[in-house]
Amino acid sequence: MPVVKEQDVVPFRNRVKEYATKIGMGLVNQTKLITAASELVRNMLKYGKGGKVYIEVVSKGRENGIRLIFEDKGPGIPDVTLAMKDGFSTGKSLGLGLPGTKRLVSEFDIQSVVGEGTKVTVIKWKNG
């Protein structure tokens, strides 16, 4: 699903909610997933000039979850370790940032290459 402008955010959030509802994810975990997804998609728009998001249902044993992959071709993150520290911000926002987003999901992975872009993969398990 391409996300290249602010108007793409609401349909994206609705799609994430549809997937979470489809697997029977509870409201609290849905809220955490949608909050994390909103933060990551806004980062992608702000810093990566938009990109693509992939939404899929995943399974591990009997557990179902939602995996979101955010890919952009932006400038990349020069220091991922620093970006993952609480309180770090390149913007003038009080957003959750990457560490806050990581706390909302079950699994979090970030890969970034300066000059090539960033890929963030998150999974939120239905019961976790």
Number of C-alpha atoms within 10 A of each C-alpha: 13 15 22 18 13 12 9 15 18 11 12 20 16 12 15 23 17 13 18 26 14 10 16 14 22 13 12 11 19 22 15 16 28 22 17 23 24 18 16 23 26 18 19 26 19 15 19 21 16 23 21 16 22 13 16 14 16 15 12 8 6 5 12 19 22 23 23 22 18 24 23 25 20 21 16 19 20 12 11 14 8 12 16 17 13 12 14 14 16 8 11 6 8 9 14 19 22 23 15 16 21 18 13 22 22 18 13 18 11 16 13 20 16 13 12 13 19 22 19 18 17 23 24 26 24 20 13 14
